[in-house]
Amino acid sequence: MTVAAGTAGMGDDDHRVTRRSRRRRWWRAALVTVALVGAAAILLPRATTWAMARGEVKHSVDDLPVLAGDEHRAAIVLGAGLKGEEPSPLLRERIDAAIRLLDADRVDLLVMSGDNSTQYYDEPTVMRRYAIDHGVTADQVAADYAGRRTWDSCTRARDIFGIDEAIVVTNSFHVDRAVVTCNAAGVDTTGYSVSDSHHALHNRAKWRVRELAASGRALADAWIVHPKPAVGGDQIDPWDPCELRDSLAPSDAQSTRQEFENAGC
């Protein structure tokens, strides 16, 4: 009888040990493969948005061009939650950054885009009033009441407000996805990144973990789904103060009625 090489002298127990060892090695290899594939599936979308936005994200007002002549450019300020009737700290930082762009003649219009899906939660109105309370004139601040997520904010900027070039203002953990999303929606977009480095470490980690999943959905929207925004509407010219006034919620328009009258409305 011929004995296979490497198995001479091995008893049944030895064969069983060898088979168990091979199975363990197979399972370890399978688990490592699954882990690597899973990690790639989670990390790849975020890496993709970073690569696609590279070169389109600015961190200083001085890195952005000054408006020339009759040129128009909007800053799209994306909602980030409320604390009662006030902007959350993240949202306040975004609005303050947008005001700096306006003061430096990098933009001539702020579009406050956020969630107003219930009567008890109205991000755009709170954002708009905050900007006006900090020196912005009423005819320089539009409100997008249906910016429920980044894709909706970007597509509505194009379809409702007729914006084809914008600076999207958001925090550093979100800016890459916002730039990619708005570009895919048809708005020529530069990102203005607002640092979150001074926030608590656990919050910064939470925002970035959430961004991993959000990046995958953003790429699906941009490349495959192209969904319509949850809420449509009639197009307006936000640089026309009378049309801007008419697009506001009645209470918001009334609170700044005198400013619009001074603008000729």
Stockholm file with secondary structure:
# STOCKHOLM 1.0

chainA/1-265         MTVAAGTAGMGDDDHRVTRRSRRRRWWRAALVTVALVGAAAILLPRATTWAMARGEVKHSVDDLPVLAGDEHRAAIVLGAGLKGEEPSPLLRERIDAAIRLLDADRVDLLVMSGDNSTQYYDEPTVMRRYAIDHGVTADQVAADYAGRRTWDSCTRARDIFGIDEAIVVTNSFHVDRAVVTCNAAGVDTTGYSVSDSHHALHNRAKWRVRELAASGRALADAWIVHPKPAVGGDQIDPWDPCELRDSLAPSDAQSTRQEFENAGC
#=GR chainA/1-265 SS CCCCTTCTTCCHHHHHHHHHHHHHHHHHHHHHHHHHHHHHHHHHHHHHHHHHHTTSEESSGGGSCCCCTTCCCEEEEECCCEETTEECHHHHHHHHHHHHHHHTTSCSEEEEECBCSBTTBCHHHHHHHHHHHTTCCGGGEEEETBCCSHHHHHHHHHHTTCCSEEEEEEETTTHHHHHHHHHHTTCEEEEEEECCTTSCHHHHHHHHHHHHHHHHHHHHIIIIICCCCSSCCCCCCTTSHHHHHHHSCHHHHHHTHHHHHHTTC
#=GC SS_cons         CCCCTTCTTCCHHHHHHHHHHHHHHHHHHHHHHHHHHHHHHHHHHHHHHHHHHTTSEESSGGGSCCCCTTCCCEEEEECCCEETTEECHHHHHHHHHHHHHHHTTSCSEEEEECBCSBTTBCHHHHHHHHHHHTTCCGGGEEEETBCCSHHHHHHHHHHTTCCSEEEEEEETTTHHHHHHHHHHTTCEEEEEEECCTTSCHHHHHHHHHHHHHHHHHHHHIIIIICCCCSSCCCCCCTTSHHHHHHHSCHHHHHHTHHHHHHTTC
//
